[in-house]
Amino acid sequence: MAFSKTASLKGFNRTFSISPECRPYTLRDNGFEETKGGNFQYKRPLDVDHRNGLVLKVTVNSDLSMLKISTVNTKGLASVDVMSLANNDMVVEKINFIFDGFIDRDVLVEVK
């Protein structure tokens, strides 16, 4: 998946872009780690009961202009559509809670 100005999870009705107030220290303060390539990545396990595990990944490029958002299995190899999972209410609630926190802390803005 390539970086873009706006991103959303497959099946979700929310789209996000990077806040103009976002700085590298803002990302670090909110759990993002710098990758070898200079990008910033947030990884959060969502569902340990899912047979392959489930991880939310949010990656912001090094100049803080573009991002990508995905849910993958624990190994990070296969993309997972959260909305197609059975009994996904708790996972969806966790994802929305994380994104609401990013909005409150000027990491992301929701695109209407």
C-alpha positions as CSV (number, residue, x, y, z in Angstrom):
1,M,0.0,0.0,0.0
2,A,1.4,3.4,-1.0
3,F,1.3,6.6,1.0
4,S,-1.5,9.1,0.2
5,K,-2.7,12.5,1.5
6,T,-5.8,10.8,3.0
7,A,-6.4,7.2,4.2
8,S,-9.0,5.0,5.8
9,L,-9.5,1.4,6.8
10,K,-11.3,-0.8,4.3
11,G,-15.0,-0.9,5.2
12,F,-14.8,2.1,7.7
13,N,-16.7,5.3,6.9
14,R,-14.0,7.6,8.4
15,T,-11.2,9.1,6.4
16,F,-8.1,10.8,7.9
17,S,-5.3,13.1,6.9
18,I,-2.3,14.4,8.9
19,S,-3.0,17.4,11.1
20,P,-1.2,20.6,10.1
21,E,-0.2,20.9,13.8
22,C,1.5,17.4,13.8
23,R,5.3,17.4,14.5
24,P,7.7,14.5,15.0
25,Y,7.6,14.9,18.7
26,T,3.8,14.7,18.6
27,L,4.0,11.4,16.9
28,R,6.6,10.0,19.3
29,D,4.5,11.2,22.3
30,N,1.6,9.2,20.9
31,G,3.3,5.9,20.5
32,F,4.8,6.2,17.0
33,E,8.3,4.8,16.5
34,E,10.7,6.0,13.9
35,T,11.5,3.3,11.3
36,K,14.9,2.7,9.6
37,G,13.6,4.7,6.6
38,G,12.7,7.7,8.7
39,N,9.0,7.2,8.6
40,F,6.9,7.0,11.8
41,Q,4.9,3.9,12.5
42,Y,2.2,3.1,15.1
43,K,1.4,-0.6,15.7
44,R,-1.3,-1.7,18.2
45,P,-2.5,-5.2,18.7
46,L,-6.3,-5.2,18.5
47,D,-7.6,-8.8,18.9
48,V,-5.6,-11.6,20.4
49,D,-8.6,-14.0,20.0
50,H,-8.6,-13.8,16.2
51,R,-6.9,-16.9,14.8
52,N,-4.1,-14.9,13.1
53,G,-4.1,-12.0,15.5
54,L,-5.0,-8.5,14.4
55,V,-2.8,-5.4,14.4
56,L,-3.6,-1.7,13.5
57,K,-0.8,0.0,11.7
58,V,-0.7,3.7,11.0
59,T,2.4,4.9,9.1
60,V,3.3,8.6,8.5
61,N,6.1,9.4,6.0
62,S,9.2,11.3,7.1
63,D,8.1,14.8,6.0
64,L,4.7,14.4,7.7
65,S,2.7,14.9,4.5
66,M,1.2,11.5,3.7
67,L,0.1,8.4,5.6
68,K,-1.3,4.9,5.2
69,I,-3.6,2.9,7.6
70,S,-4.1,-0.8,7.6
71,T,-5.1,-3.8,9.7
72,V,-2.9,-6.8,9.3
73,N,-2.3,-10.2,10.9
74,T,0.3,-10.5,13.6
75,K,3.0,-11.3,11.2
76,G,2.2,-8.2,9.1
77,L,1.9,-10.1,5.9
78,A,-1.8,-10.3,5.2
79,S,-4.3,-7.4,5.2
80,V,-7.5,-8.0,7.3
81,D,-10.9,-6.4,6.6
82,V,-12.1,-5.7,10.1
83,M,-15.7,-5.1,9.0
84,S,-16.0,-8.7,7.6
85,L,-15.0,-10.3,10.9
86,A,-17.7,-11.9,13.0
87,N,-18.3,-10.3,16.4
88,N,-16.2,-7.3,15.4
89,D,-17.9,-4.7,17.8
90,M,-15.1,-4.6,20.3
91,V,-12.4,-4.3,17.6
92,V,-14.3,-1.5,15.8
93,E,-14.7,0.3,19.2
94,K,-11.0,0.1,19.9
95,I,-10.1,1.4,16.5
96,N,-12.4,4.4,16.8
97,F,-11.1,5.1,20.3
98,I,-7.5,5.2,19.0
99,F,-8.4,7.5,16.1
100,D,-10.4,9.8,18.3
101,G,-7.3,10.1,20.6
102,F,-5.2,10.9,17.5
103,I,-7.7,13.6,16.5
104,D,-7.7,15.1,20.1
105,R,-3.9,15.2,20.2
106,D,-3.5,16.9,16.8
107,V,-1.9,13.8,15.1
108,L,-4.8,13.3,12.5
109,V,-7.8,15.3,11.3
110,E,-10.9,13.6,10.0
111,V,-11.8,14.5,6.4
112,K,-15.5,15.0,5.9
